[in-house]
């Protein structure tokens, strides 16, 4: 970002550039290198990753085929797209869960499910990632493609499928603040 120089009413002092050229050039070169390094560093941090709907649906189809070729011991098939973003394909209802160190963001891609949140977990086990049989006394919401859900940390939740097909969603894990 370039900022305009502020002009003052005071007369300008002349600087003999010939006598200050080596330190002046060194200073300008150092600043240019620092700016270039900062811009490069910022550009590396600001890189974005994009996943098209077609890519996600192809990946979900592949995950479903893989699950048919083996006995799935987990309720959800998950593929980590990056450190916090997961493509999840549920073939059946999940267990109740609660996360103490993260929030969940769901972006529904395909299918329908009910999400139960709040209340309490029956037969809980674990400390930071609590799992249990079901959520008792929670609120129920129907989920369909295009819906977005935010589940805060320490909130019991459970996805329930109606058996009409797989439920595909993007899950983003957000660290608790």
C-alpha positions as CSV (number, residue, x, y, z in Angstrom):
1,X,0.0,0.0,0.0
2,X,1.4,3.4,-0.9
3,X,0.7,6.4,1.3
4,X,1.0,9.9,0.1
5,X,3.7,12.1,1.7
6,X,2.4,14.9,3.9
7,X,3.7,18.3,2.8
8,X,4.4,20.8,5.5
9,X,4.7,24.6,5.2
10,X,8.3,24.5,6.4
11,X,11.0,25.0,3.7
12,X,12.6,21.8,2.5
13,X,16.2,21.1,3.4
14,X,18.4,20.0,0.5
15,X,20.2,16.7,0.9
16,X,23.4,16.0,-0.9
17,X,22.6,12.7,-2.5
18,X,26.1,12.2,-3.8
19,X,27.6,12.0,-0.3
20,X,24.8,9.8,1.0
21,X,24.4,7.6,-2.0
22,X,25.9,4.3,-0.7
23,X,23.9,4.3,2.6
24,X,20.8,5.6,0.8
25,X,21.0,2.9,-1.8
26,X,21.6,0.2,0.8
27,X,18.6,1.4,2.7
28,X,16.4,1.5,-0.4
29,X,17.6,-2.0,-1.4
30,X,17.0,-3.3,2.1
31,X,13.5,-1.9,2.2
32,X,12.8,-3.3,-1.3
33,X,14.0,-6.7,-0.3
34,X,11.9,-6.6,2.9
35,X,8.8,-5.5,0.9
36,X,9.4,-8.3,-1.7
37,X,9.8,-10.9,1.1
38,X,6.7,-9.6,2.9
39,X,4.6,-9.7,-0.3
40,X,5.8,-13.2,-1.1
41,X,5.2,-14.4,2.4
42,X,1.7,-12.8,2.4
43,X,0.9,-14.3,-1.0
44,X,1.9,-17.7,0.3
45,X,-0.4,-17.3,3.3
46,X,-3.2,-15.9,1.3
47,X,-3.3,-18.8,-1.2
48,X,-6.8,-20.1,-1.5
49,X,-8.0,-23.6,-2.3
50,X,-11.2,-24.1,-4.2
51,X,-13.2,-27.4,-4.5
52,X,-15.8,-27.5,-7.3
53,X,-19.1,-29.2,-6.7
54,X,-18.2,-31.7,-9.4
55,X,-14.9,-32.6,-7.7
56,X,-16.6,-33.1,-4.3
57,X,-19.4,-35.2,-5.8
58,X,-16.8,-37.4,-7.7
59,X,-14.8,-37.8,-4.5
60,X,-18.0,-38.6,-2.5
61,X,-18.9,-41.3,-5.1
62,X,-15.4,-42.8,-4.9
63,X,-15.7,-42.8,-1.0
64,X,-19.1,-44.6,-1.3
65,X,-17.6,-47.2,-3.6
66,X,-14.6,-47.8,-1.3
67,X,-17.0,-48.3,1.6
68,X,-18.9,-51.0,-0.3
69,X,-15.6,-52.9,-0.8
70,X,-14.8,-53.0,2.9
71,X,-16.6,-53.2,6.2
72,X,-16.8,-49.6,7.5
73,X,-16.3,-49.5,11.2
74,X,-16.9,-45.7,11.4
75,X,-20.2,-44.0,11.0
76,X,-18.8,-41.5,8.6
77,X,-16.4,-41.8,5.7
78,X,-14.1,-38.8,5.9
79,X,-11.5,-37.4,3.5
80,X,-9.4,-34.5,4.8
81,X,-9.2,-31.8,2.1
82,X,-6.9,-29.8,4.2
83,X,-6.0,-29.3,7.9
84,X,-9.5,-28.1,8.9
85,X,-11.8,-29.1,6.0
86,X,-13.3,-32.5,5.7
87,X,-15.6,-34.1,3.1
88,X,-17.9,-36.4,5.0
89,X,-20.2,-39.1,3.6
90,X,-22.6,-40.6,6.1
91,X,-24.3,-43.9,5.2
92,X,-26.1,-44.2,8.5
93,X,-26.8,-42.2,11.6
94,X,-23.9,-41.1,13.7
95,X,-23.2,-41.3,17.4
96,X,-23.8,-38.3,19.7
97,X,-20.7,-36.1,20.1
98,X,-19.4,-33.0,21.7
99,X,-16.1,-31.2,21.1
100,X,-14.5,-29.0,23.8
101,X,-11.7,-27.6,21.7
102,X,-13.5,-26.8,18.4
103,X,-16.7,-25.7,16.7
104,X,-18.1,-27.4,13.7
105,X,-19.4,-25.8,10.5
106,X,-21.5,-28.0,8.2
107,X,-22.2,-27.2,4.6
108,X,-24.7,-29.8,3.2
109,X,-23.9,-30.9,-0.3
110,X,-26.3,-33.9,-0.9
111,X,-29.0,-35.8,1.0
112,X,-31.2,-35.2,4.0
113,X,-30.7,-35.7,7.7
114,X,-31.9,-34.5,11.1
115,X,-29.5,-32.7,13.4
116,X,-30.2,-32.9,17.1
117,X,-28.3,-30.3,19.2
118,X,-28.3,-29.3,22.8
119,X,-29.5,-31.4,25.7
120,X,-27.2,-34.0,27.0
121,X,-25.3,-37.1,25.8
122,X,-26.4,-40.5,27.1
123,X,-23.6,-42.8,28.2
124,X,-20.8,-40.2,27.4
125,X,-17.1,-41.2,27.2
126,X,-14.0,-39.1,26.5
127,X,-12.9,-35.7,27.6
128,X,-12.1,-33.3,24.7
129,X,-13.9,-35.4,22.1
130,X,-16.9,-36.8,23.9
131,X,-19.0,-39.6,22.3
132,X,-22.2,-41.3,23.4
133,X,-25.2,-43.2,22.4
134,X,-27.6,-40.4,21.7
135,X,-28.6,-36.8,22.5
136,X,-31.4,-36.5,25.1
137,X,-33.6,-33.4,25.3
138,X,-32.0,-31.6,22.3
139,X,-33.6,-29.5,19.5
140,X,-34.1,-31.2,16.1
141,X,-33.6,-29.5,12.7
142,X,-34.0,-30.9,9.3
143,X,-31.0,-30.5,6.9
144,X,-31.1,-30.4,3.1
145,X,-28.6,-29.4,0.4
146,X,-27.5,-25.8,0.7
147,X,-28.0,-25.6,4.4
148,X,-25.2,-24.3,6.7
149,X,-25.0,-25.2,10.3
150,X,-22.7,-23.8,13.1
151,X,-22.2,-26.0,16.2
152,X,-20.4,-24.1,19.0
153,X,-17.9,-25.9,21.2
154,X,-19.3,-27.9,24.1
155,X,-22.6,-28.5,22.3
156,X,-24.0,-32.0,22.2
157,X,-25.0,-33.0,18.6
158,X,-26.0,-36.0,16.6
159,X,-26.8,-36.5,12.9
160,X,-29.7,-38.9,12.2
161,X,-30.3,-40.3,8.7
162,X,-33.7,-41.4,7.5
163,X,-32.3,-44.3,5.4
164,X,-33.1,-42.6,2.1
165,X,-29.5,-42.4,0.9
166,X,-26.1,-41.0,1.8
167,X,-25.7,-37.6,3.5
168,X,-22.7,-35.7,2.0
169,X,-21.4,-32.5,3.7
170,X,-18.3,-30.4,4.1
171,X,-17.2,-30.1,7.7
172,X,-14.9,-27.3,8.8
173,X,-13.3,-27.6,12.2
174,X,-12.8,-24.2,13.9
175,X,-10.6,-23.9,17.0
176,X,-12.5,-22.8,20.1
177,X,-11.6,-19.3,21.2
